[in-house]
Structures are given as structure tokens and as C-alpha cells.
């Protein structure tokens, strides 16, 4: 199935939710907020709502990604829901085919399957997840093709079958933060999404390689590329900059290799990081659009002109749930150019 075609007047905008756990709250609170955001995103006309697999992180509750996708799909009715992504080396392809076959059977025409080749965690946890980590990442192309086989109608004659899953039209995306998955997505004729929200370095090279290596397939006739960016929008630039201090603390914890729930905003980051840490966060979060409506619209338009991506995915690390809802509402308003 080909992703939604880009309208001439605008680029589709979607949500990536990392299901952040905020300070002094529980994962149950996070899941309630996730569903509430998804319901608002559906009402505002966002194209899809994706959840990402991460493990052993005190700030992220989306470890059982397929379960959470079912929760969101069950509480909405029209918006596409999927993974951004499932870290395929952590799972047997047959299990993924069965899980997403179940989701697609429950919510037909609404489920996306985005696949990544990173573990989504630290090396120790990766070993606990995979047990045998030898060749886990290098076997990614074979794992993708094995998964495609299980989901194909042609697999009906084989001894190992995905039931449910076999023969269902579940769009598979490849996700990446480097050029590796970009080239593979092009070779297989699949849509591609780049994680520029935390890995900006190879964005342009990956997009160029994906487009140049693309081969039409039964799934997709022409290249379709999405990019994920950080968006913190508010009614004023000053309000957005204040809210963004929670995001800066989140990024700082990544730089330091620490894991804490999402912290409340602060008046200033001065004293919370040193100069080299500030520079590292700034580089890591290059594609972060923070400000009031006019500022965010101008930044996004420049990004779209520079990248020519077919779709935007936006992630917003904002402590206050109502402020996060407002950020996505502003985003949808300013992106309807």
C-alpha cells in the first residue's frame, strides 16, 4: 500500500509519541495522555500517530509498542496508528508479523509497521532482549524480507505461516538515523523515515541516497520520505522557549547517559549544563523548531524547502499535557499552508 500522496498545497503532518513519563507521574498517567493526544490529533487532521520502541529508560513508557498501538487504535477511529518503530533485531520476524497481523485485523486499513535496526536501548539491555546478539544488526535486510514473506499472500503454501497477518495490506516503512536503512528502503521500494529529531548529521545524505537508489515495487511506485523533527510550539516565542527547557533537560540526560522522567520547565538552563554539554545538545537537536506560530511556520517552511520530504513527523517533549496539546494544535494550524 502506498502512503498517502502529498497534496499540492501542503505536506502531511503526523505525530511521533515516545510516551514520555513525566516527573511525579506513572506510566498509567502517560498512557492516558497518549490516548488523549491521539484523539486530539485525529480531530485536528493529523495523518498518522506513531509510537517508538525503547527499553530500560525511566523517561519512556512505550516498551511494549504493539500493545500500546492497540490501545491507541482502539480509542480512535480514523487516524493511522503504527510503530516508529519496532526494533526488528529485538524480535523474531514471525512474532512481529503475528502481532501486526492481529492489529491490522482489529483495525483494518489503519496500521503502519515502521522497522528499525537499532536495539532502542543500551548494550546490556539489548543482550537481555535478544539473548543472542551476534549478527543481529547485520541480518536486518534478511529479517525485513522474512517479515515481508510472512505477510504476503504467497506464503500460504509454506509450512510456517503468520496467522493472522498473511495476505494483509500492512505498509512497511524502514526507519533510520544513517544512510544504511535509506539505501535498503530504496532497494526494496519501501517508504523511508529519517530520525532527524535526534540524529541530524546524515539527514540530507540519507534522503539523497534513498531517492537515487529507489526501485519501484509492488508496495510503492515512487520514493516517499518522511523526516521526524522536534516541535515545541506555543502562543508566543517566550512561552515556547520556557517549555523547551524540559526538552533540553531530556536531551542533556541522553548526552550524559542518565535516565530520568521528563522534568518540569525551568526559568533558565544556566547552571544545569556546562558549555560543552550545551553545544552537544544543540548539535544533537539541530532540527528543533521552537517558538510561536509565525516562528515555527517559518522554520518548518525552510526545512521543507531544504529537504523536499513528503511528510513531517513531529515529536514534542513538553512537561504539561495541556501545553503539549496546544503545541500540536499550533503545529497543525501553521502547517496547513
C-alpha positions in Angstrom: 0.0 0.0 0.0 1.4 3.4 -0.9 1.4 6.1 1.8 -1.0 9.0 1.4 0.0 11.1 -1.5 1.3 14.6 -0.7 -1.3 17.3 -1.6 0.0 20.1 -3.7 -0.9 22.7 -1.1 0.7 21.1 1.9 2.8 18.3 3.4 1.1 15.7 5.6 2.0 16.1 9.3 2.0 13.3 11.8 2.8 12.6 15.4 5.6 10.6 16.9 4.9 9.9 20.6 7.7 8.5 22.8 5.1 8.1 25.6 7.2 10.2 27.9 6.9 9.6 31.7 6.9 13.0 33.4 8.3 13.6 36.9 5.9 12.6 39.7 3.7 10.6 37.4 3.2 6.9 36.4 3.2 5.0 33.1 -0.6 4.7 33.6 -0.8 8.5 33.5 1.4 8.5 30.4 -0.9 6.1 28.6 -4.0 8.2 29.4 -2.2 11.3 28.0 -1.1 9.3 24.9 -4.7 8.3 24.1 -5.9 11.9 24.7 -3.3 13.3 22.4 -4.1 10.7 19.7 -7.8 11.6 19.9 -7.0 15.3 19.5 -4.6 14.6 16.7 -7.4 12.7 14.9 -9.8 15.6 15.4 -7.2 18.1 14.1 -6.5 16.1 11.0 -3.0 14.6 11.6 -2.2 11.8 9.1 -0.8 9.2 11.5 0.2 8.5 15.1 3.3 6.5 15.7 4.9 5.1 18.8 8.5 4.1 19.3 10.1 1.1 20.9 12.5 1.9 23.7 13.7 -0.1 26.7 15.2 0.5 30.2 14.5 4.2 30.1 12.9 5.9 33.1 11.5 8.6 30.8 9.8 6.4 28.1 6.9 4.0 28.6 6.5 2.6 25.1 8.5 -0.6 25.5 5.5 -2.9 24.7 4.9 -0.9 21.5 2.4 -3.2 19.8 0.3 -3.3 22.9 0.2 0.5 23.1 -0.6 0.8 19.4 -3.6 -1.4 20.1 -4.6 0.9 23.0 -4.4 4.0 20.7 -6.1 2.4 17.7 -8.9 1.1 19.9 -9.6 4.6 21.3 -9.6 6.3 17.9 -11.5 5.7 14.6 -9.8 7.1 11.5 -6.2 8.2 12.2 -3.5 5.7 11.1 -1.6 4.2 14.0 1.7 2.4 14.0 5.3 2.0 15.0 8.1 4.5 14.6 9.4 1.9 15.1 9.6 -1.7 16.1 13.3 -2.6 16.6 13.3 -5.7 14.4 16.5 -7.3 15.7 14.8 -7.5 19.1 12.1 -9.8 17.8 11.5 -12.8 15.7 10.0 -11.7 12.4 7.2 -14.2 12.7 6.2 -12.7 16.1 6.1 -9.2 14.6 4.0 -10.5 11.6 1.5 -12.1 14.0 1.3 -9.0 16.3 0.8 -6.6 13.5 -1.5 -9.0 11.7 -3.6 -9.0 14.8 -3.6 -5.2 14.9 -4.5 -4.9 11.2 -7.3 -7.5 11.6 -8.7 -5.5 14.5 -8.2 -2.1 12.9 -8.2 -2.7 9.1 -6.6 -0.1 6.9 -5.2 1.9 9.8 -2.0 0.1 10.9 1.6 1.1 9.9 4.7 -1.1 10.6 7.8 1.0 10.8 11.0 -1.0 11.4 14.4 0.0 12.8 17.6 -2.0 13.2 18.9 -0.4 16.4 18.2 -2.0 19.8 16.4 1.1 21.2 18.3 0.8 24.4 21.8 0.2 25.9 24.0 -2.8 25.1 23.3 -4.6 28.4 19.6 -4.4 27.9 19.9 -5.3 24.2 21.6 -8.5 25.3 18.8 -9.2 27.8 16.2 -8.7 25.0 17.9 -10.6 22.2 19.9 -13.2 24.2 22.0 -13.9 21.1 23.2 -10.6 19.7 25.7 -12.0 17.2 24.8 -10.6 13.7 21.5 -9.0 15.0 22.1 -5.7 13.1 23.9 -7.2 10.1 21.0 -9.6 9.5 18.5 -6.8 9.3 17.9 -7.0 5.5 17.2 -10.7 5.7 14.9 -10.1 8.7 12.9 -7.5 6.8 12.5 -9.8 3.8 11.5 -12.7 6.1 8.8 -10.5 7.6 7.6 -9.5 4.2 7.3 -13.1 3.3 5.2 -13.9 6.3 2.8 -11.0 5.5 2.5 -12.0 1.8 -0.4 -14.0 0.4 2.2 -16.1 -1.5 3.3 -17.6 1.9 0.1 -19.6 2.2 1.8 -22.8 0.9 4.7 -22.7 3.3 4.9 -24.7 6.5 5.4 -21.6 8.7 2.7 -19.0 8.4 1.6 -15.9 10.2 -2.0 -16.2 11.2 -3.3 -13.6 11.4 -1.0 -11.5 9.2 -0.7 -13.4 6.0 -2.0 -11.6 3.0 -2.9 -8.4 4.8 -2.0 -5.0 3.4 0.2 -3.6 6.2 2.5 -0.8 5.0 6.1 -1.5 6.0 8.4 1.5 6.5 12.1 1.5 7.1 13.4 3.9 9.7 17.0 5.1 10.1 19.4 7.6 11.5 22.1 6.9 9.0 22.4 6.0 5.3 22.1 2.3 5.8 18.4 1.9 6.0 17.9 4.7 3.5 19.7 2.6 0.8 17.9 -0.6 1.9 14.5 1.2 1.7 15.3 2.4 -1.8 16.4 -1.1 -2.9 13.3 -2.7 -1.5 11.0 0.0 -2.8 9.6 0.9 0.7 8.8 4.3 2.3 11.5 5.7 4.5 11.5 7.9 7.6 14.6 9.6 9.0 15.2 10.2 12.7 16.4 13.8 12.3 14.9 14.6 15.7 18.0 13.2 17.4 20.4 12.3 14.6 20.7 15.3 12.2 24.1 14.6 10.7 23.2 12.3 7.8 19.7 13.6 7.0 20.5 15.1 3.6 22.8 12.3 2.6 20.3 9.7 3.6 17.5 11.4 1.6 19.6 11.7 -1.5 20.7 8.0 -1.3 17.2 6.8 -0.7 15.9 8.7 -3.7 18.8 7.8 -6.0 18.7 4.1 -5.1 14.9 3.7 -5.2 13.4 0.9 -7.2 9.6 0.8 -7.8 8.0 -2.1 -6.1 4.6 -3.6 -5.6 4.3 -1.5 -2.5 5.4 1.9 -3.8 5.8 3.4 -7.2 7.9 6.4 -6.4 10.1 7.4 -3.3 8.2 8.5 -0.2 10.4 10.1 2.5 9.4 11.4 5.9 11.5 13.2 8.5 11.0 13.5 12.2 11.7 16.8 13.9 11.2 18.2 17.4 8.4 20.8 17.6 7.6 22.9 20.7 5.1 25.5 19.7 3.1 27.9 21.9 1.2 31.1 21.6 4.5 33.2 21.9 8.2 32.6 21.4 8.8 33.3 25.0 6.4 30.7 26.2 7.8 28.1 23.8 11.4 28.8 24.9 10.3 28.3 28.5 8.5 25.0 27.8 11.6 23.8 25.8 13.7 23.7 28.9 12.1 20.3 29.7 13.2 19.1 26.3 16.7 20.5 26.9 16.9 18.6 30.2 15.7 15.4 28.4 18.4 15.8 25.7 21.0 16.6 28.4 20.2 13.3 30.1 20.7 11.5 26.8 24.1 13.2 26.4 25.1 12.2 29.9 23.8 8.6 29.7 21.4 9.1 32.5 17.7 8.3 32.6 15.2 10.4 34.4 11.5 11.2 33.9 10.7 14.3 31.9 11.5 17.3 34.2 9.4 20.4 34.6 10.5 23.6 32.8 12.9 26.0 34.5 13.5 29.7 34.1 17.0 29.1 32.8 19.2 26.2 31.9 22.2 28.2 33.2 23.8 26.1 35.9 22.2 22.9 34.7 24.7 22.3 31.9 28.2 23.4 31.0 29.2 24.9 27.7 30.3 21.6 26.0 27.1 19.9 27.1 25.0 22.8 25.7 26.9 22.6 22.4 26.3 18.8 22.3 22.6 19.1 22.9 22.4 21.9 20.3 24.1 19.8 17.7 22.1 16.6 18.5 18.8 18.6 18.4 19.6 20.6 15.3 16.1 20.1 13.8 14.1 21.5 16.7 11.5 24.1 15.9 10.7 26.2 19.0 8.5 29.3 19.1 5.2 30.9 18.5 3.1 30.2 15.4 4.9 32.6 13.0 8.4 31.4 14.1 7.5 27.7 13.8 5.9 28.1 10.5 8.9 29.9 9.1 11.3 27.3 10.4 9.2 24.4 9.0 8.8 26.0 5.6 12.6 26.4 5.4 13.1 22.8 6.4 10.6 21.5 3.8 12.2 23.6 1.1 15.7 22.3 2.0 14.7 18.6 2.3 11.7 18.2 0.0 10.4 15.5 2.3 6.9 14.1 1.6 5.8 14.1 5.2 6.7 15.5 8.6 6.6 13.6 11.9 6.7 15.8 15.0 7.7 14.8 18.5 7.1 17.2 21.4 8.8 16.7 24.8 6.6 19.1 26.9 6.0 18.5 30.6 2.5 19.9 30.9 -0.1 17.8 28.9 -2.3 20.8 28.1 0.7 22.7 26.8 1.7 19.7 24.6 -1.8 19.5 23.2 -1.6 23.2 22.4 1.8 22.7 20.7 0.3 20.1 18.3 -2.7 22.3 17.7 -0.5 25.2 16.7 1.6 22.9 14.6 -1.4 21.7 12.6 -2.6 25.2 12.1 0.6 26.6 10.8 1.3 23.6 8.6 -1.9 24.0 6.6 -0.2 26.4 4.2 
